[in-house]
Amino acid sequence: MFTLSAHANERDDYVKALSEFKSILSQRRAQIDSGRSLPNLPGQAVYLARNKMISTYKDLTDAAPGRIGRPNKFGIPPAYFDADNEPLLDEYVKLFSIMQAPPAHAQNSATPFEDVVVLGTVIARAKGLDSASAEAAGRISLGMFFAETNGNQNIGNARSNRYKGSFQTGESEDRNGQKKWAAIKASVRALDPAVGARDDKEQARVGNNDQRYNHWTAVRNGLMNAHAEVFLNIPSILKAFPDPIDQMKIFELIQIVPSPTRAALRSGDLASYRVSDPKIMGYLRNNSMFTFGRADRARTSANYREILAAMWLFNEKFERAQARFNEIKAQRGR
């Protein structure tokens, strides 16, 4: 329970935001459980309410640092989140899993994580990378799968009518990936005939349907569209950013803000490369960077080292991806 203090405004804003978050969670749960129709983009209001709760809590702890409590299981910095509210985020995750469930016609894979690693690795090899860099490409690709879908294949998107599937691509991105894959498939087949055969099987399986809802083709096309060329930067990225989580974050930024991230990589000093375009800052905020608390929202620019640090909501997903990659690698080594 809060006590009266000089920080009444921050306290009241947080109490209101917390109440609103609970309300929208309850509303969506009631709609789902009763079979009622959901609004267009049913996750957007839930997402914004979550962000407002985190943001107002950060304002409160900025004003009253004594409010900072214990660590939480989501790995969110305690200054941004009260661990007593963990059940609310549990419900948030459950609701999104329902709202973003794959369509009935989706074509699942029995080995979704292994597929991502295999495709990322072989694409990197086809681009000419050595075995160590290609292995890193497979690991990084798995990180992006977790970042985009929490490791769930063929999902929809409760916040967008454009981005769908295992790599959350739009139709144009998917078509572009298909074309780029066709250009390297002969090289892939020569490197790994088993991958070529699997690709033939999945291509026949999906037929003329949306390739974003076949896990294999969705991952393949997503990687080819946005990341295959950037794989060439992996040796320099590994040298400059030895932390595997940072490496994953850099490639996730290729998903979120591709043009400035490519420019930052070309600059030769990615960490210091500064972004100040309001549109780009807006994209970052829409993906949970520099959006929590007045101080963050007041920022008009950031360099890539600051951007990587601001991606703390991705940490837990990337850590799970790293653990899963290690399991896959160990199984292959038996």
C-alpha positions as CSV (number, residue, x, y, z in Angstrom):
1,M,0.0,0.0,0.0
2,F,1.3,3.5,-0.9
3,T,1.7,6.2,1.7
4,L,1.1,9.8,1.1
5,S,4.2,11.6,-0.1
6,A,5.5,14.4,-2.2
7,H,5.3,12.0,-5.1
8,A,1.5,11.8,-5.1
9,N,1.2,12.5,-8.8
10,E,3.6,9.7,-9.8
11,R,1.8,7.4,-7.3
12,D,-1.6,8.2,-8.6
13,D,-0.5,7.8,-12.3
14,Y,0.9,4.4,-11.5
15,V,-2.2,3.2,-9.6
16,K,-4.4,4.3,-12.5
17,A,-2.2,2.6,-15.1
18,L,-2.1,-0.6,-13.0
19,S,-5.9,-0.6,-12.7
20,E,-6.2,0.0,-16.5
21,F,-3.9,-2.9,-17.2
22,K,-5.9,-5.2,-14.9
23,S,-9.1,-4.1,-16.6
24,I,-8.0,-4.8,-20.2
25,L,-6.6,-8.1,-19.2
26,S,-9.9,-9.0,-17.6
27,Q,-11.9,-7.7,-20.6
28,R,-9.9,-9.8,-23.1
29,R,-10.1,-12.9,-20.9
30,A,-13.9,-12.5,-20.6
31,Q,-14.2,-12.0,-24.4
32,I,-12.1,-15.1,-25.2
33,D,-13.7,-17.4,-22.6
34,S,-17.2,-16.4,-23.7
35,G,-16.4,-16.8,-27.4
36,R,-17.2,-13.2,-28.2
37,S,-15.7,-11.5,-31.2
38,L,-12.5,-9.6,-30.5
39,P,-11.8,-6.2,-31.8
40,N,-9.4,-5.6,-34.7
41,L,-5.8,-5.8,-33.4
42,P,-6.9,-7.2,-30.0
43,G,-3.4,-7.1,-28.6
44,Q,-2.7,-3.5,-29.2
45,A,-4.7,-2.1,-26.3
46,V,-3.3,-4.8,-24.0
47,Y,0.3,-4.0,-25.1
48,L,-0.1,-0.3,-24.6
49,A,-1.7,-0.8,-21.2
50,R,1.3,-3.0,-20.2
51,N,3.7,-0.3,-21.4
52,K,1.9,2.4,-19.5
53,M,2.0,0.3,-16.3
54,I,5.8,-0.2,-16.7
55,S,6.3,3.4,-17.7
56,T,4.4,5.0,-14.8
57,Y,6.2,2.6,-12.3
58,K,9.5,3.9,-13.7
59,D,8.4,7.5,-13.2
60,L,7.5,6.5,-9.6
61,T,10.8,4.9,-8.8
62,D,12.7,7.8,-10.4
63,A,10.9,10.1,-8.0
64,A,11.1,7.7,-5.1
65,P,14.0,5.2,-5.4
66,G,12.9,3.5,-2.2
67,R,10.0,2.0,-4.2
68,I,12.4,-0.2,-6.1
69,G,11.8,-3.7,-5.0
70,R,13.0,-7.3,-5.5
71,P,14.0,-8.9,-8.8
72,N,11.3,-10.5,-10.9
73,K,11.2,-13.8,-12.9
74,F,10.9,-11.9,-16.2
75,G,14.3,-10.3,-15.8
76,I,12.8,-6.8,-16.0
77,P,14.9,-4.2,-14.1
78,P,13.2,-3.8,-10.7
79,A,13.1,0.0,-11.3
80,Y,10.6,-0.7,-14.1
81,F,8.4,-3.4,-12.6
82,D,7.0,-4.4,-9.3
83,A,7.5,-8.2,-8.8
84,D,4.2,-8.4,-7.0
85,N,2.6,-8.0,-10.5
86,E,4.2,-11.1,-12.0
87,P,0.8,-12.8,-12.3
88,L,-0.5,-10.0,-14.5
89,L,2.4,-10.5,-17.0
90,D,1.7,-14.3,-16.8
91,E,-1.9,-13.6,-17.9
92,Y,-0.6,-11.1,-20.6
93,V,1.5,-13.9,-22.1
94,K,-1.3,-16.4,-22.0
95,L,-3.7,-14.0,-23.7
96,F,-1.3,-13.3,-26.5
97,S,-0.7,-17.0,-27.1
98,I,-4.5,-17.3,-27.6
99,M,-4.9,-14.2,-29.7
100,Q,-1.9,-15.1,-31.9
101,A,-2.7,-18.8,-32.3
102,P,-1.7,-20.2,-35.7
103,P,-4.5,-20.6,-38.3
104,A,-5.9,-24.1,-38.9
105,H,-4.1,-24.4,-42.2
106,A,-0.7,-23.7,-40.8
107,Q,2.0,-26.3,-41.5
108,N,4.0,-27.0,-38.4
109,S,7.4,-28.6,-38.1
110,A,8.3,-31.3,-35.6
111,T,11.7,-29.7,-35.2
112,P,11.1,-25.9,-35.3
113,F,14.2,-24.9,-33.3
114,E,16.5,-27.2,-35.2
115,D,15.1,-25.9,-38.5
116,V,16.0,-22.3,-37.7
117,V,19.6,-23.3,-36.7
118,V,20.0,-25.4,-39.9
119,L,18.7,-22.7,-42.2
120,G,20.7,-19.9,-40.6
121,T,23.9,-22.0,-40.7
122,V,23.6,-23.2,-44.3
123,I,22.6,-19.8,-45.6
124,A,25.8,-18.4,-43.9
125,R,27.9,-21.1,-45.5
126,A,26.4,-20.4,-48.9
127,K,27.4,-16.8,-48.4
128,G,31.0,-17.9,-47.9
129,L,31.4,-17.8,-44.1
130,D,33.7,-20.2,-42.3
131,S,32.3,-22.8,-40.0
132,A,32.6,-20.8,-36.8
133,S,30.8,-17.8,-38.3
134,A,28.2,-20.0,-39.8
135,E,27.5,-21.6,-36.4
136,A,27.1,-18.1,-35.0
137,A,24.6,-17.3,-37.7
138,G,22.5,-20.4,-36.7
139,R,22.6,-19.3,-33.1
140,I,21.7,-15.7,-33.9
141,S,18.9,-16.9,-36.2
142,L,17.4,-18.9,-33.3
143,G,17.6,-15.8,-31.2
144,M,15.5,-13.8,-33.7
145,F,12.9,-16.6,-33.8
146,F,12.5,-16.2,-30.0
147,A,12.5,-12.4,-30.2
148,E,9.8,-12.3,-32.9
149,T,7.5,-15.1,-31.7
150,N,8.7,-16.2,-28.3
151,G,9.7,-19.4,-30.0
152,N,6.2,-20.2,-31.3
153,Q,5.9,-21.3,-34.9
154,N,3.4,-20.0,-37.5
155,I,1.7,-17.5,-35.2
156,G,-0.5,-14.6,-36.3
157,N,0.0,-11.1,-34.8
158,A,-2.5,-9.5,-32.4
159,R,-1.0,-6.1,-33.0
160,S,-0.6,-6.1,-36.7
161,N,-2.6,-7.3,-39.8
162,R,0.6,-7.2,-41.9
163,Y,3.2,-9.3,-40.1
164,K,2.6,-13.1,-39.8
165,G,4.3,-16.4,-39.3
166,S,7.4,-17.8,-37.7
167,F,9.5,-14.8,-38.6
168,Q,6.7,-12.2,-38.6
169,T,7.2,-11.0,-42.2
170,G,4.9,-9.1,-44.5
171,E,3.8,-10.4,-47.9
172,S,6.4,-8.4,-49.8
173,E,9.2,-9.4,-47.5
174,D,8.2,-13.0,-47.9
175,R,8.2,-12.8,-51.7
176,N,11.6,-11.0,-51.6
177,G,13.0,-13.8,-49.5
178,Q,11.6,-16.5,-51.9
179,K,13.5,-14.8,-54.8
180,K,16.7,-14.6,-52.9
181,W,16.5,-18.2,-51.8
182,A,16.0,-19.4,-55.3
183,A,19.2,-17.6,-56.3
184,I,21.3,-19.6,-53.7
185,K,19.4,-22.9,-53.5
186,A,21.8,-24.6,-55.9
187,S,24.7,-23.6,-53.7
188,V,22.8,-24.8,-50.6
189,R,22.0,-28.2,-52.2
190,A,25.7,-28.6,-53.0
191,L,26.7,-27.8,-49.5
192,D,24.0,-29.9,-47.8
193,P,21.9,-32.2,-49.9
194,A,19.7,-33.0,-46.9
195,V,18.7,-29.4,-46.6
196,G,18.0,-29.3,-50.4
197,A,15.8,-32.3,-50.1
198,R,13.9,-31.0,-47.1
199,D,13.4,-27.7,-48.9
200,D,11.9,-29.6,-51.9
201,K,9.5,-31.4,-49.6
202,E,8.4,-28.3,-47.8
203,Q,8.0,-26.3,-51.0
204,A,5.7,-29.1,-52.4
205,R,3.8,-29.2,-49.1
206,V,3.0,-25.5,-49.0
207,G,2.1,-25.4,-52.7
208,N,0.4,-22.1,-53.6
209,N,-0.5,-21.3,-50.1
210,D,1.0,-18.5,-47.9
211,Q,4.6,-19.5,-47.3
212,R,4.6,-17.6,-44.0
213,Y,2.4,-20.3,-42.5
214,N,4.8,-23.1,-43.3
215,H,7.5,-22.9,-40.6
216,W,10.4,-24.0,-42.8
217,T,9.6,-21.6,-45.7
218,A,8.7,-18.8,-43.3
219,V,12.1,-19.0,-41.6
220,R,13.9,-19.5,-44.9
221,N,12.3,-16.5,-46.5
222,G,12.6,-14.3,-43.5
223,L,16.3,-14.9,-43.2
224,M,16.9,-14.4,-46.9
225,N,14.9,-11.2,-47.0
226,A,16.6,-9.3,-44.1
227,H,19.6,-11.1,-42.8
228,A,21.5,-13.2,-45.3
229,E,23.6,-10.3,-46.6
230,V,24.2,-9.1,-43.1
231,F,25.6,-12.5,-42.1
232,L,28.7,-11.3,-43.9
233,N,29.3,-8.9,-41.0
234,I,29.3,-11.7,-38.4
235,P,33.1,-12.0,-38.1
236,S,33.5,-8.3,-37.3
237,I,30.4,-8.3,-35.1
238,L,31.8,-11.3,-33.0
239,K,35.0,-9.4,-32.6
240,A,33.4,-6.1,-31.6
241,F,30.6,-7.6,-29.5
242,P,31.7,-10.8,-27.8
243,D,28.5,-11.1,-25.7
244,P,26.1,-13.5,-27.6
245,I,23.1,-11.6,-26.4
246,D,24.4,-8.4,-27.9
247,Q,25.0,-10.2,-31.2
248,M,21.4,-11.3,-31.3
249,K,20.2,-7.8,-30.5
250,I,22.1,-6.4,-33.4
251,F,20.4,-8.8,-35.8
252,E,17.0,-8.2,-34.2
253,L,17.5,-4.5,-35.0
254,I,17.8,-5.5,-38.6
255,Q,14.2,-6.7,-38.2
256,I,13.1,-3.5,-36.5
257,V,15.2,-0.6,-38.1
258,P,17.0,-2.2,-41.0
259,S,18.3,0.9,-42.8
260,P,20.1,2.6,-39.9
261,T,21.4,-0.7,-38.6
262,R,23.0,-1.5,-42.0
263,A,24.4,2.1,-42.0
264,A,25.8,1.6,-38.5
265,L,27.5,-1.6,-39.6
266,R,29.0,0.0,-42.6
267,S,30.3,2.9,-40.5
268,G,32.9,0.6,-38.8
269,D,31.9,1.8,-35.4
270,L,28.5,0.4,-34.7
271,A,28.5,1.1,-31.0
272,S,29.0,4.9,-31.4
273,Y,26.7,5.3,-34.5
274,R,23.9,7.7,-33.5
275,V,20.3,7.6,-34.5
276,S,18.3,10.9,-34.3
277,D,15.5,10.5,-37.0
278,P,12.2,10.9,-35.1
279,K,10.7,8.1,-37.2
280,I,13.4,5.7,-36.3
281,M,13.2,6.6,-32.6
282,G,9.4,6.0,-33.0
283,Y,10.1,2.5,-34.4
284,L,12.4,1.8,-31.4
285,R,9.7,3.0,-29.0
286,N,7.1,0.8,-30.6
287,N,9.3,-2.1,-29.9
288,S,9.8,-1.4,-26.2
289,M,13.0,0.7,-26.3
290,F,13.1,4.2,-24.8
291,T,9.4,4.1,-24.1
292,F,9.3,3.5,-20.3
293,G,9.3,6.6,-18.1
294,R,9.5,10.3,-18.9
295,A,13.3,10.3,-19.1
296,D,13.4,7.6,-21.7
297,R,10.6,9.1,-23.8
298,A,12.3,12.5,-23.7
299,R,15.3,11.2,-25.6
300,T,15.6,12.5,-29.1
301,S,18.6,10.4,-30.1
302,A,20.7,7.3,-29.1
303,N,23.8,5.5,-30.2
304,Y,23.8,1.8,-30.8
305,R,25.4,1.0,-27.5
306,E,22.6,2.8,-25.7
307,I,20.0,1.1,-28.0
308,L,21.4,-2.4,-27.2
309,A,21.3,-1.5,-23.4
310,A,17.6,-0.4,-23.9
311,M,16.6,-3.8,-25.3
312,W,16.4,-5.4,-21.9
313,L,12.9,-6.8,-22.6
314,F,14.6,-9.1,-25.2
315,N,17.2,-10.4,-22.7
316,E,15.1,-13.3,-21.3
317,K,14.1,-14.5,-24.8
318,F,17.6,-14.4,-26.1
319,E,18.8,-16.3,-23.0
320,R,16.3,-19.0,-23.7
321,A,17.4,-19.1,-27.3
322,Q,21.0,-19.4,-26.3
323,A,20.1,-22.3,-23.9
324,R,18.1,-24.1,-26.6
325,F,21.0,-23.6,-29.1
326,N,23.4,-25.2,-26.6
327,E,21.1,-28.2,-26.3
328,I,20.9,-28.6,-30.0
329,K,24.6,-28.4,-30.3
330,A,25.2,-30.9,-27.6
331,Q,22.8,-33.4,-29.2
332,R,24.6,-33.1,-32.5
333,G,27.9,-33.8,-30.7
334,R,26.8,-37.1,-29.3
